[in-house]
Amino acid sequence: MKKGPESGACTLAAPGNLMESDSDTNSGNGISAREKDMLPSSGELENVPLKTSTETSRKKLCGYLNKLGIKGPIKTWKSRWFFYDENKCCLLYYRTAQDINPLGSIDLSSASFDCKMENGEGVFEIRTPSRAFTLKAISRQAMMYWLQQLQMRRWEFCNTQSRFPVGSSQLVNEPLAGRTIDNEDFLPLVKTPTEAVGLKAASLPAPQTSTALQNISLKHPWTEIQMGPRLNWIRKARWMNSGFPGTEEWSREKNSVDKVSVLQQQILTLTEEVKSQKELVKLLHKALEAAQQEKRVSSMYLTAAEDKDRLELVRHKVRQIADLTSRLEALEQEKKKLEQILTLRDSHIQELKEHVQLLMEKNHAKQKVIMTLTEQMARELSDPLQEANTITVQTLYKQQEEIEHLKDDIDAYKTQNQFLNSEIHQVTRLWTSVAENEKALLMKCACLQARNCQMESKYLTVLRKLQEAVPDLPSAHAELVKNLIQEALQWDVKEEAEEGFNLNPVSEYDEYGFMTVPDYEIEDWKLLAKIQALEIKSNKLWSQEIVEKPLRDRWNSIGELNPSGELKSLIRSGIPVEHRQRVWRWMVSRHCSPVPGHYQRLLEQSRSTEHPACRQIELDLPRTLTNNKHFSSPSSHLIPKLRRVLLAFSWHNPAIGYCQGLNRLAAVALLVLEDEESAFWCLVYIVENLMPADYYSDTLITSQVDQRVFKDFLSEKLPRLMAHFGQYRIDVSLITFNWFLVAFVDSLVSDILLRVWDAFLYEGTKVIFRYALAIFKYNEEEILRIHDSVEIYQYLRFFTRMITDGRKLMNIAFNDLNPFPMKLLRNRRSMHREELEAELCELEQIKAAYVKERAEQGPQDLKEVASEEEEEN
């Protein structure tokens, strides 16, 4: 076996600088000594950009290889002429070099390469997604040349294919060809075996299987027969004449090698130090230039004759500061991206180091065996008499031959390790590039979908405006507008799924089963609902990378939940779907500890005894969340769970029993928590901990108090709007009473509703006040434009469906409107409760006086009625 492939001074780091063979190639010695001196070193190649096929004349990669053919149990090697097609990145194989039609092809664009020394000399594999091809070169050098060249061609083809059309994002347009491969001396450039590769090999006869067997590793028994006794005697004579190296010589060589390695390490250290000093000098020069520039500007400022000139200089500096700030932010973002890439690269380097460490341990074990055999032979040779009696010359030669075999194996495994490292590095770089391009394409796709949503929303808005103007349009135009609206509302998700692509990215249901476009009976409401769904989807797509992804990353980094300002801010921003159930359970358990077995006892009681509220519960079940697929049908699987939760609560809290509105609270809890016992305790937490007492009593006295408190806040926060309501005698409690009773269920779209509930469960009822004020603030200008009481009431019936930006609503609720503390809310409630109770007491007194008066007048009225009847008779 040969000691390993001959290598040049060039690494795999520059696939564009290939030295390939054709009919004009020089002798089989490969690159001349002069050409070696002209080639850049491996360190220089790291900064050399890759060259494309248009920059250098490409030379053909072709030659004879043996291909393993498998037909049933029979495996045979067949000689084939292989030719690389640069346009398709595939390896074509023919029967001979003179054939026109190929027998087949191997797609290299998504293939990986492998070579195992155990398979024999010259044997390597090309693995594609569909199958694996086993090929065999005439020598190990030819095999390494083929593998290295195929690696380079695959890299260059992937660079070319990674370009995108003009107009794509900056990340997508960044070509791989402009990057460099950071192969750090993985595998030196293999010299071209001109006798086996290139167009010159086409004129030679096709090699047969028998000739290929001549280069099989020495580990195989056929080697002894083919090499002949002459080679054996030559090796024996060489070994006998040269003698066996002693341990002293080996130790001296080892010491000299150690000194050389130390000196090389010192040279590298000094080189790095010189580089760092140069960088420091550059930085100092830049700092000096900046200081001089600052000095000149200051001089100009001091020498300015007028204040106007000084003001212009100050403005110029402010613009410079803003520019530097934006550049700093851009550099910070770039730094974060580079840190992520560095983390991935460090993990990959760590894996490679572990692999190299494993190979070094194997090599070390083999060296130990060699040293043991060497010491054993040295001891045996030290005693000539013992050698004459116990060891023959033939035995010593066999031991020497085994050592040669082991050395050959070590060289082969070193070469294999170098190639596998280069293959792992290149495949990792290709995978990283594909991942980056895929991410950029997904971002571009999201932007296009967001624009599509916006365009369709604008189209529907225009249709709605035309619908309002239908009475003034000619009959033909009015009919056309009506048909367009019907077509826009007749949207079937299944049909679009069957067509293969979806022009409208809005799905029929959201994650919790709510219809994105509810099936309202009023056509105008349905049109508004679809516009709202499109706008919400568009906002989600635009904020996916900027807002949603960083927010989700922050939630993923949170382990154990503990009350804090940061958690409060995160909950206000909205809990991601995958974390909402866990956070809700934690918020409920903080204030309402579930009693084990209590819920089951309540269910047993409801089964054995019928509760007075049972009939009302049955009436309300079909009317619960009719726009949700989990409750829309009497046979829905959540209807029985909701029935059990409401009955259990009726027995748990007899003072309230059941109140209309509790069904919707329990339904939302079931959708998120899924488990009915958890939903029961969530309902208990809302009614008994979050809401004030008597909120769901028969008199609903606290609910009425909250309406008065809300009107106070509305007058303070939005005085223009409240004055407008007063002018047209609008009672907002007719609209807002239900908001407070059921925490906006059936009033807000599900995406915004659940964000409100996230903050409501954590902070309490003040969140309802804040969001109620924010809803009026969100639509304030539109309401102020309406100057008719009937139209105002009609607008207030559906104006929550005009809210499309949940982030904007959240900012209004918690930032724009001056927030109020819970203490202020309690004080207002206490004040208005006293006033309401006094009014109710006065009404009770008036009622009692009226009843008493009617009772006193009762007998006299009866006598008058009797006398009138007698007169008639």
C-alpha positions in Angstrom: 0.0 0.0 0.0 1.2 3.5 -0.8 2.0 5.9 2.1 -0.8 8.3 1.1 -1.8 10.7 -1.7 0.7 13.2 -2.9 -0.3 16.7 -1.8 0.4 20.2 -3.0 0.5 23.3 -0.9 -3.0 24.4 -1.6 -6.0 23.5 0.6 -9.6 22.9 -0.3 -10.4 26.5 0.7 -10.5 27.8 -2.9 -12.7 25.6 -5.2 -12.3 28.2 -7.9 -8.6 27.7 -8.2 -8.8 24.1 -9.4 -5.8 22.4 -11.1 -7.5 19.8 -13.3 -6.2 17.6 -16.1 -7.0 17.4 -19.8 -5.0 16.7 -22.9 -2.7 19.7 -22.3 -1.8 18.7 -18.8 1.9 18.2 -18.1 3.4 15.0 -16.9 2.0 12.9 -14.1 4.1 14.7 -11.5 1.2 17.2 -11.2 2.2 20.8 -10.3 5.7 21.9 -11.0 8.0 23.3 -8.3 7.6 26.8 -9.7 3.8 26.6 -9.7 4.0 25.4 -6.1 5.9 28.5 -5.1 3.3 30.7 -6.9 0.3 29.1 -5.1 -1.0 31.1 -2.1 -0.7 29.5 1.4 -3.7 28.1 3.2 -4.0 31.2 5.4 -4.1 33.5 2.4 -6.7 31.4 0.7 -9.2 32.0 3.5 -9.5 35.6 2.3 -9.6 34.8 -1.5 -13.1 35.0 -2.9 -14.3 32.0 -4.9 -14.1 32.4 -8.7 -17.1 31.5 -10.9 -16.9 29.6 -14.1 -17.0 32.8 -16.1 -13.7 34.0 -14.5 -11.6 31.0 -15.3 -11.6 28.5 -18.1 -13.1 25.3 -16.8 -11.4 22.0 -17.6 -13.2 18.7 -17.9 -13.5 16.2 -15.1 -13.7 12.7 -16.6 -12.1 9.3 -16.4 -12.6 5.6 -15.9 -14.0 4.2 -12.6 -15.3 0.8 -11.6 -18.9 0.9 -10.6 -20.4 -1.8 -8.3 -23.4 -3.5 -9.9 -25.8 -5.6 -7.9 -28.1 -8.1 -9.5 -29.7 -10.3 -6.9 -27.0 -12.0 -4.9 -24.4 -11.3 -7.5 -22.1 -8.2 -7.1 -19.7 -7.3 -9.9 -17.4 -4.4 -10.7 -17.9 -2.9 -14.1 -15.6 -0.4 -15.8 -17.4 2.8 -16.8 -16.4 6.1 -18.3 -17.5 9.0 -16.0 -18.0 12.6 -17.1 -19.0 15.6 -15.0 -21.8 17.8 -16.5 -21.3 21.3 -15.1 -24.7 22.6 -16.2 -26.7 20.0 -14.3 -24.2 19.1 -11.5 -24.5 15.4 -12.3 -22.0 12.7 -13.0 -22.8 10.8 -16.3 -21.4 7.3 -16.9 -21.0 5.5 -20.2 -19.9 2.1 -21.2 -16.8 3.5 -22.9 -15.4 7.0 -23.6 -16.6 6.7 -27.2 -20.2 6.1 -26.4 -22.8 8.9 -27.1 -25.7 7.9 -24.9 -25.1 7.6 -21.1 -26.1 4.5 -19.2 -27.2 6.7 -16.3 -26.4 9.7 -14.1 -25.7 10.6 -10.5 -27.1 13.9 -9.2 -24.5 15.6 -7.1 -26.3 18.8 -6.1 -27.8 17.1 -2.9 -25.3 14.2 -2.6 -22.7 13.5 0.0 -19.4 11.6 -0.3 -17.8 9.0 1.9 -14.7 6.8 1.8 -13.9 4.0 4.2 -10.5 2.3 4.2 -12.2 -1.0 5.3 -13.9 -1.3 1.9 -10.6 -1.5 0.1 -8.2 0.8 -1.7 -9.8 3.3 -4.0 -13.4 2.5 -3.0 -15.7 5.4 -2.2 -19.4 6.1 -2.1 -21.7 8.8 -3.5 -25.0 8.9 -1.5 -28.0 10.7 -3.1 -31.4 11.0 -1.5 -32.6 8.1 -3.7 -29.7 5.6 -3.6 -26.0 5.1 -2.9 -23.4 4.4 -5.6 -20.2 2.5 -4.9 -17.3 3.4 -7.1 -13.6 2.4 -7.3 -10.6 4.2 -8.6 -7.3 2.6 -9.7 -5.5 4.0 -6.7 -6.0 5.9 -3.5 -4.5 9.0 -5.0 -7.0 8.8 -7.9 -9.9 8.3 -5.4 -8.9 11.3 -3.3 -8.6 13.4 -6.5 -12.1 12.4 -7.6 -13.6 13.1 -4.2 -11.9 16.5 -3.9 -12.9 17.6 -7.3 -16.5 16.5 -6.9 -16.6 18.4 -3.6 -15.4 21.5 -5.3 -17.9 21.2 -8.2 -20.8 20.6 -5.9 -19.8 23.7 -3.9 -19.5 25.9 -7.0 -22.9 24.7 -8.4 -24.6 25.4 -5.1 -23.1 28.9 -5.1 -24.6 29.5 -8.5 -28.0 28.1 -7.6 -28.2 30.2 -4.4 -28.7 33.4 -6.4 -32.2 35.0 -6.4 -33.9 37.4 -8.8 -33.4 41.1 -8.4 -35.9 42.6 -6.0 -35.5 40.0 -3.3 -34.5 40.8 0.2 -30.8 41.6 1.0 -30.3 38.4 2.8 -31.6 36.4 -0.1 -29.6 38.3 -2.7 -26.3 37.7 -0.9 -24.6 35.1 -3.1 -22.6 32.3 -1.6 -20.0 32.8 -4.3 -18.9 36.0 -2.6 -18.1 34.1 0.5 -15.0 32.0 1.4 -14.7 28.5 2.6 -13.0 28.4 6.0 -11.4 24.9 5.5 -8.4 25.0 7.8 -6.0 22.6 6.2 -8.6 19.8 6.1 -7.2 18.2 2.9 -4.3 19.5 0.8 -5.0 19.8 -3.0 -4.4 16.4 -4.5 -2.2 16.2 -7.6 -3.8 15.2 -10.8 -3.2 11.5 -11.7 -3.0 12.0 -15.5 -2.8 8.3 -16.2 -6.4 7.8 -14.9 -8.2 11.1 -15.1 -8.8 13.6 -17.9 -9.3 13.6 -21.6 -5.9 11.9 -22.1 -7.3 8.8 -20.3 -10.0 8.5 -23.0 -7.4 7.4 -25.5 -6.2 4.6 -23.2 -8.0 1.2 -23.1 -10.7 0.8 -20.5 -9.2 -0.8 -17.4 -10.5 -4.3 -16.6 -11.4 -5.7 -13.2 -8.2 -7.7 -13.0 -6.0 -4.5 -13.3 -8.1 -2.9 -10.6 -7.3 -5.7 -8.2 -3.6 -5.0 -8.4 -4.0 -2.0 -6.1 -5.9 -3.6 -3.3 -4.6 -3.0 0.2 -1.8 -5.2 1.5 -4.3 -6.5 4.1 -5.9 -8.7 1.4 -4.3 -12.1 0.7 -4.1 -11.6 -3.0 -1.3 -9.1 -2.5 1.3 -11.7 -1.8 0.6 -13.5 -5.1 0.6 -10.3 -7.3 3.6 -8.6 -5.8 5.7 -11.7 -6.2 8.7 -13.0 -4.2 11.0 -10.4 -5.7 9.5 -7.6 -3.8 9.5 -9.7 -0.6 13.3 -10.3 -0.9 13.9 -6.6 -1.7 12.1 -5.5 1.4 13.9 -8.2 3.5 17.3 -7.1 2.2 16.5 -3.5 2.8 15.4 -4.2 6.4 18.4 -6.4 7.1 20.9 -3.9 5.7 19.4 -0.8 7.4 18.9 -2.4 10.7 16.1 -1.6 13.2 16.1 2.0 14.6 17.0 2.1 18.3 15.0 3.8 21.0 17.7 6.5 21.4 17.4 7.6 17.8 13.6 7.7 18.2 13.8 9.8 21.3 16.2 12.3 19.6 13.9 12.6 16.7 11.0 13.2 19.0 12.8 15.9 20.9 13.7 17.7 17.7 10.1 17.5 16.5 9.0 19.0 19.8 11.4 21.9 19.5 10.2 22.6 16.0 6.6 22.6 17.0 7.3 25.0 19.9 9.1 27.4 17.6 6.2 27.2 15.1 3.8 28.0 18.0 5.9 31.0 19.0 5.9 32.2 15.4 2.1 32.0 15.2 1.8 33.8 18.6 4.1 36.6 17.5 2.3 36.9 14.1 -1.1 37.3 15.9 0.5 39.9 18.2 1.8 41.9 15.3 -1.7 41.8 13.7 -3.3 43.0 16.9 -0.8 45.8 17.2 -1.5 46.9 13.6 -5.2 46.9 14.3 -4.6 49.0 17.4 -2.6 51.5 15.4 -5.4 51.8 12.9 -7.9 52.4 15.7 -5.7 55.1 17.1 -5.4 56.8 13.7 -9.2 56.8 13.4 -9.6 58.2 16.9 -7.0 61.0 16.1 -8.9 61.9 12.9 -12.2 62.0 14.8 -10.6 64.3 17.4 -9.2 66.6 14.8 -12.5 66.8 13.1 -14.2 67.6 16.4 -11.6 70.3 17.0 -12.3 71.9 13.6 -16.0 71.8 14.2 -15.6 73.4 17.6 -13.3 76.1 16.1 -16.0 76.9 13.5 -18.6 77.1 16.3 -16.5 79.5 18.3 -15.6 81.7 15.3 -19.1 81.8 14.0 -20.2 85.4 13.7 -24.0 84.9 14.1 -26.2 82.7 16.2 -27.7 81.4 13.0 -24.4 79.9 11.9 -23.9 78.3 15.3 -27.4 76.9 15.3 -26.7 75.3 11.9 -23.5 73.8 13.3 -25.5 72.4 16.3 -28.1 70.9 14.0 -25.4 69.4 11.9 -24.0 67.7 15.0 -27.5 66.5 16.0 -27.8 64.9 12.6 -24.4 63.3 13.0 -25.4 61.9 16.4 -28.7 60.5 15.0 -26.8 58.9 12.1 -24.2 57.4 14.5 -27.0 56.1 16.7 -28.7 54.3 13.8 -25.4 52.9 12.7 -24.8 51.7 16.3 -28.2 49.9 16.4 -27.5 48.3 13.0 -24.1 47.1 14.3 -25.7 45.7 17.5 -28.2 43.7 15.4 -25.3 42.5 13.2 -23.4 41.6 16.3 -26.3 39.5 17.6 -26.6 37.7 14.3 -22.8 37.0 14.3 -23.0 35.7 17.8 -25.7 33.2 16.8 -23.6 32.1 13.8 -20.6 31.8 16.1 -22.5 29.6 18.5 -23.5 27.3 15.8 -20.0 27.2 14.4 -18.5 26.5 17.9 -20.9 23.6 18.4 -19.9 22.2 15.0 -16.2 22.7 15.8 -16.7 20.9 19.1 -18.2 17.9 17.3 -15.3 17.8 14.9 -12.8 18.1 17.8 -14.5 15.1 19.5 -14.3 13.2 16.2 -10.6 14.1 15.8 -9.9 13.2 19.4 -11.5 9.7 18.8 -9.2 9.2 15.8 -6.2 10.4 17.7 -7.0 7.9 20.5 -7.2 5.1 17.9 -3.9 6.3 16.4 -2.3 6.4 19.8 -3.4 2.9 20.6 -1.8 1.7 17.3 1.4 3.5 18.1 1.5 1.8 21.5 1.2 -1.5 19.7 4.0 -0.5 17.4 6.2 0.6 20.4 5.5 -2.6 22.2 6.5 -4.7 19.2 9.6 -2.5 18.7 10.7 -2.9 22.3 10.1 -6.6 22.1 12.2 -6.9 18.9 14.9 -4.7 20.4 15.1 -7.0 23.5 15.2 -10.1 21.4 17.9 -8.7 19.0 20.1 -7.7 22.0 20.8 -11.4 22.7 22.3 -13.0 19.6 22.3 -16.5 21.1 18.7 -16.2 22.1 17.9 -14.8 18.6 19.6 -17.8 17.0 17.7 -20.2 19.2 14.2 -18.7 19.2 13.6 -16.4 16.2 14.4 -17.0 12.6 15.0 -14.4 10.0 11.6 -15.2 8.4 9.7 -14.5 11.7 11.5 -11.1 12.0 10.6 -10.2 8.5 6.9 -11.0 9.1 6.9 -8.7 12.1 8.5 -5.9 10.1 5.9 -6.5 7.4 3.1 -6.2 10.0 4.6 -2.9 11.2 4.6 -1.6 7.6 1.0 -2.6 7.2 0.1 -0.7 10.4 2.0 2.4 9.1 0.1 2.1 5.8 -3.2 1.9 7.8 -2.3 4.9 9.8 -1.6 7.0 6.7 -4.8 5.8 5.1 -6.9 6.7 8.2 -5.3 10.1 8.3 -6.2 10.7 4.7 -9.7 9.5 5.4 -10.0 11.7 8.4 -8.9 14.8 6.4 -11.4 14.1 3.7 -14.3 13.5 6.1 -13.5 16.7 8.0 -13.6 18.6 4.7 -16.8 16.9 3.7 -18.5 17.7 7.1 -17.3 21.3 6.9 -18.6 21.9 3.4 -21.9 20.1 3.9 -22.4 22.2 7.1 -21.7 25.4 5.2 -24.2 24.4 2.4 -26.8 23.5 5.0 -26.3 26.9 6.7 -26.7 28.8 3.5 -29.8 26.9 2.6 -31.3 27.6 6.0 -30.5 31.3 5.7 -32.1 31.5 2.2 -35.1 29.5 3.4 -35.6 32.0 6.3 -35.3 34.9 4.0 -37.8 33.4 1.6 -40.3 32.8 4.5 -39.9 36.4 5.5 -40.6 37.5 2.0 -43.5 35.2 1.7 -45.0 36.6 4.9 -44.6 40.1 3.6 -46.4 39.2 0.3 -49.2 37.6 2.3 -49.5 40.7 4.5 -49.7 42.9 1.4 -52.3 40.5 -0.1 -54.4 40.8 3.1 -54.1 44.6 3.0 -55.1 44.7 -0.7 -58.1 42.5 -0.1 -59.1 44.4 3.0 -59.0 47.7 1.0 -61.1 46.1 -1.7 -63.7 45.0 0.8 -63.7 48.5 2.3 -64.3 50.0 -1.1 -67.2 47.6 -1.6 -68.7 48.6 1.7 -68.5 52.3 0.9 -70.2 51.5 -2.4 -72.8 49.5 -0.6 -73.6 52.6 1.5 -74.0 54.6 -1.7 -76.2 52.0 -3.4 -79.4 54.1 -3.1 -77.8 56.8 -5.2 -76.4 54.5 -7.9 -78.1 53.4 -11.1 -79.8 50.1 -10.9 -77.2 48.3 -13.1 -74.3 49.6 -10.9 -76.2 48.7 -7.7 -76.7 45.2 -9.0 -73.0 44.9 -9.8 -72.0 46.1 -6.4 -74.4 43.6 -4.8 -72.9 40.7 -6.9 -69.3 41.7 -6.0 -70.2 41.7 -2.3 -71.8 38.3 -2.5 -68.7 36.9 -4.3 -66.4 38.4 -1.7 -68.4 36.8 1.1 -68.7 33.4 -0.6 -65.4 32.0 0.5 -64.7 28.3 0.8 -61.5 27.2 2.4 -61.8 23.6 1.2 -61.9 24.7 -2.5 -58.8 26.7 -2.1 -57.0 23.9 -0.4 -57.9 21.6 -3.3 -56.5 24.1 -5.8 -53.0 23.8 -4.3 -52.4 27.3 -3.1 -54.2 29.9 -1.0 -54.6 33.5 -2.2 -56.3 34.3 1.1 -54.1 33.3 4.0 -56.9 33.7 6.6 -58.0 30.3 7.9 -61.7 29.5 8.6 -61.0 28.9 12.4 -58.3 30.1 14.7 -56.3 28.0 17.2 -59.2 27.9 19.7 -62.0 27.1 17.2 -63.4 30.7 16.8 -64.6 31.5 13.3 -62.4 34.2 11.8 -65.3 35.4 9.8 -68.5 34.8 11.8 -71.6 34.0 9.9 -73.7 37.0 10.8 -77.2 37.4 9.4 -76.6 41.1 8.6 -74.5 41.3 5.4 -72.7 44.5 6.4 -71.6 42.9 9.7 -70.2 39.9 7.9 -68.3 42.2 5.5 -66.9 44.1 8.5 -65.9 40.8 10.1 -64.0 39.7 7.0 -62.2 43.1 6.8 -61.2 42.8 10.4 -59.9 39.3 10.0 -57.8 40.3 7.0 -56.4 43.4 8.8 -55.5 41.3 11.9 -53.8 38.7 9.8 -51.9 41.4 8.0 -50.7 42.9 11.3 -49.6 39.5 12.5 -47.6 38.8 9.5 -45.9 42.2 9.5 -45.0 41.9 13.2 -44.0 38.3 13.1 -40.2 38.8 13.0 -40.1 42.2 14.7 -42.4 41.7 17.7 -43.9 38.2 17.9 -40.6 36.2 17.5 -38.6 38.1 20.2 -41.7 38.0 22.5 -41.9 34.2 22.0 -38.2 33.8 22.6 -38.6 35.7 25.9 -41.4 33.4 27.0 -39.3 30.3 26.0 -36.5 31.5 28.3 -38.8 31.8 31.3 -38.7 28.7 33.5 -40.5 28.9 36.9 -43.1 31.6 37.0 -42.8 34.3 39.7 -44.6 37.6 40.1 -42.4 40.4 38.7 -42.6 43.6 36.7 -41.1 41.8 33.7 -43.7 39.0 33.8 -46.4 41.7 34.1 -45.2 43.4 31.0 -45.0 40.1 29.1 -48.5 39.1 30.1 -49.8 42.5 29.0 -48.2 42.0 25.6 -50.0 38.7 25.2 -49.2 35.1 26.1 -48.2 32.8 23.2 -50.6 29.9 22.5 -48.2 27.3 23.6 -47.6 28.9 27.0 -51.1 30.3 27.7 -52.5 27.1 29.4 -49.6 26.8 31.8 -49.6 30.5 32.8 -53.4 30.5 33.3 -53.2 27.5 35.6 -50.4 29.3 37.6 -52.4 32.5 37.9 -55.5 30.6 39.1 -53.6 28.5 41.6 -51.9 31.6 43.1 -55.2 32.9 44.6 -57.5 30.0 44.5 -56.0 26.7 45.7 -58.0 23.8 44.3 -59.4 21.4 46.9 -58.8 17.8 46.0 -62.0 15.9 45.4 -64.3 18.9 45.8 -65.3 19.1 42.1 -66.1 15.4 42.0 -68.4 15.7 45.1 -70.2 18.6 43.5 -70.8 16.5 40.3 -72.2 13.7 42.5 -74.5 16.2 44.2 -75.7 17.6 40.8 -76.4 14.0 39.6 -78.4 13.1 42.6 -80.3 16.4 43.1 -81.6 18.7 40.4 -80.6 22.3 41.0 -83.2 25.1 40.5 -80.9 26.7 37.9 -80.7 23.6 35.8 -83.4 24.6 33.4 -81.9 28.1 32.8 -78.5 26.5 32.2 -80.0 24.2 29.6 -81.6 27.2 27.9 -78.2 29.0 27.8 -76.0 26.2 26.6 -77.0 26.4 22.8 -76.5 30.2 23.0 -72.9 30.0 24.3 -70.2 31.1 21.8 -72.2 30.3 18.7 -69.2 31.4 16.6 -67.0 28.7 18.0 -67.0 25.2 16.4 -66.6 23.5 19.9 -69.9 25.0 21.0 -71.9 25.7 17.8 -73.7 22.3 17.8 -75.6 20.5 20.6 -73.4 17.5 19.9 -70.1 19.4 20.3 -67.8 17.6 22.8 -67.4 20.7 25.1 -71.1 21.1 25.7 -71.4 18.3 28.3 -68.2 19.6 30.0 -69.7 23.2 30.2 -72.9 21.8 31.6 -71.1 20.0 34.4 -68.9 23.0 35.2 -72.0 25.3 35.5 -73.9 22.8 37.6 -70.9 22.3 39.9 -70.5 26.0 40.4 -74.3 26.4 41.2 -73.9 24.0 44.1 -70.5 25.4 45.1 -71.8 29.0 45.4 -75.5 28.8 46.4 -75.7 32.6 47.0 -75.2 33.2 43.2 -76.2 29.8 41.9 -76.3 30.6 38.2 -76.4 34.0 36.4 -76.5 34.6 32.7 -73.0 35.4 31.6 -71.3 32.7 33.7 -71.7 30.3 30.7 -69.5 32.4 28.5 -66.8 32.8 31.2 -66.7 29.1 31.8 -66.6 28.4 28.0 -63.5 30.6 27.5 -61.8 28.9 30.4 -62.6 25.5 28.9 -61.2 26.4 25.5 -57.9 27.4 27.0 -57.5 25.1 29.9 -59.2 22.1 28.3 -59.6 20.2 31.6 -63.1 20.8 33.0 -62.0 20.8 36.7 -59.4 23.5 35.9 -62.1 25.5 34.1 -64.3 25.2 37.2 -61.6 26.6 39.5 -60.9 29.4 37.0 -64.6 30.3 37.1 -64.5 30.3 40.9 -61.4 32.5 40.8 -63.0 35.1 38.5 -66.3 35.3 40.4 -65.1 35.0 43.9 -61.6 36.6 43.7 -61.4 39.0 40.8 -64.9 40.4 40.6 -66.3 42.4 43.5 -69.0 40.8 45.7 -72.6 40.9 44.4 -71.4 41.3 40.8 -73.5 38.3 39.7 -76.3 38.6 42.4 -80.0 39.0 41.6 -79.8 42.8 41.9 -76.5 43.1 40.0 -75.8 46.1 42.2 -72.0 46.0 41.9 -72.3 45.8 38.1 -74.5 48.9 38.1 -71.9 50.6 40.3 -69.1 49.8 37.8 -71.1 51.5 35.0 -71.2 54.7 37.0 -67.5 54.5 37.8 -66.8 53.9 34.1 -68.8 57.0 33.1 -66.6 59.0 35.6 -63.4 57.7 34.0 -64.8 58.3 30.5 -65.6 61.9 31.4 -62.0 62.4 32.7 -60.1 60.6 30.0 -62.2 61.4 27.0 -64.2 64.6 27.8 -64.9 65.5 24.1 -66.5 62.1 23.5 -68.5 62.2 26.7 -69.8 65.7 25.8 -70.8 64.3 22.4 -72.7 61.5 24.1 -74.4 64.0 26.4 -75.4 66.2 23.5 -77.3 63.3 21.8 -78.4 61.7 25.1 -76.4 58.5 24.6 -76.3 56.1 27.5 -73.1 54.1 27.1 -74.1 51.6 29.8 -76.5 50.0 27.3 -73.4 49.0 25.4 -70.8 48.5 28.1 -72.8 46.7 30.7 -72.3 43.4 29.0 -68.6 44.1 28.5 -68.0 44.2 32.2 -70.4 41.3 33.0 -68.6 38.8 30.7 -65.2 40.4 30.3 -65.7 41.3 26.6 -66.6 37.7 25.5 -68.6 37.9 22.2 -67.6 41.6 21.9 -63.9 41.4 20.8 -62.3 39.1 18.2 -60.7 36.1 19.8 -57.1 37.2 19.3 -57.6 40.5 21.1 -60.1 38.9 23.6 -57.5 36.4 24.9 -54.9 39.1 25.3 -57.4 41.0 27.5 -58.1 37.9 29.5 -54.3 37.3 30.0 -53.9 40.7 31.7 -57.4 40.4 33.4 -56.5 37.2 35.2 -53.2 38.6 36.4 -54.2 42.2 37.4 -57.9 42.1 38.0 -60.9 44.2 37.0 -59.0 47.4 36.4 -57.9 45.8 33.1 -61.6 45.8 32.0 -61.9 49.5 32.7 -58.6 50.2 30.8 -59.6 48.2 27.7 -63.1 49.7 27.7 -61.7 53.2 27.7 -59.1 52.2 25.0 -61.9 50.8 22.8 -63.7 54.2 22.9 -60.4 56.0 22.3 -59.6 53.8 19.4 -62.8 54.8 17.6 -63.2 58.3 19.1 -62.8 60.2 15.9 -65.2 58.0 14.0 -67.9 58.5 16.7 -67.4 62.3 16.8 -68.2 62.4 13.1 -71.7 61.0 13.7 -74.4 63.6 14.6 -77.5 61.5 15.0 -78.4 59.5 18.1 -79.9 56.6 16.2 -76.8 56.3 14.0 -74.5 56.5 17.0 -76.3 53.6 18.7 -76.1 51.6 15.5 -72.4 52.3 15.2 -71.8 51.4 18.9 -73.4 48.0 18.2 -70.6 46.9 15.9 -67.7 49.3 16.4 -65.7 46.7 18.3 -65.5 44.9 15.0 -63.6 47.9 13.6 -60.6 47.1 15.9 -57.9 45.4 13.9 -54.6 46.2 15.7 -54.4 44.5 19.1 -50.9 46.0 19.8 -52.3 49.5 19.3 -55.2 48.8 21.6 -52.9 47.5 24.2 -50.7 50.6 24.0 -53.7 52.8 24.4 -54.9 50.9 27.4 -51.7 50.8 29.3 -49.6 53.7 28.0 -51.5 56.4 26.2 -54.4 56.9 28.7 -53.0 58.0 32.0 -53.3 54.8 34.0 -55.2 54.7 37.3 -54.3 52.6 40.4 -56.5 50.0 41.9 -56.9 52.2 45.0 -58.6 54.9 43.0 -61.0 52.3 41.5 -61.9 51.0 45.0 -62.6 54.6 46.2 -64.9 55.4 43.3 -66.7 52.1 43.7 -67.3 52.8 47.4 -68.6 56.3 46.7 -71.0 55.3 43.9 -72.2 52.2 45.9 -73.3 54.5 48.7 -75.1 56.8 46.3 -76.8 53.8 44.5 -77.8 52.2 47.8 -79.3 55.5 49.0 -81.3 55.8 45.7 -82.5 52.3 46.0 -83.5 52.9 49.7 -85.4 56.0 48.6 -87.1 54.0 45.8 -88.1 51.4 48.3 -89.6 54.1 50.6 -91.6 55.6 47.6 -92.8 52.1 46.7 -93.9 51.3 50.3 -95.8 54.6 50.5 -97.5 53.9 47.2 -98.5 50.4 48.3 -99.8 51.7 51.6 -101.8 54.4 49.8 -103.3 51.9 47.4 -104.2 49.7 50.4 -106.0 52.5 52.2 -108.0 53.4 49.0 -108.9 49.8 48.3 -112.2 49.4 50.3 -113.7 52.7 49.2 -112.9 51.9 45.6 -114.7 48.6 46.0 -117.9 50.3 47.3 -117.9 52.7 44.4 -117.6 49.8 41.9 -120.4 47.9 43.6 -122.8 51.0 43.5 -122.1 51.5 39.8 -123.0 47.9 39.1 -126.3 48.2 41.0 -127.2 51.3 38.9 -126.6 49.4 35.7 -128.8 46.6 36.9 
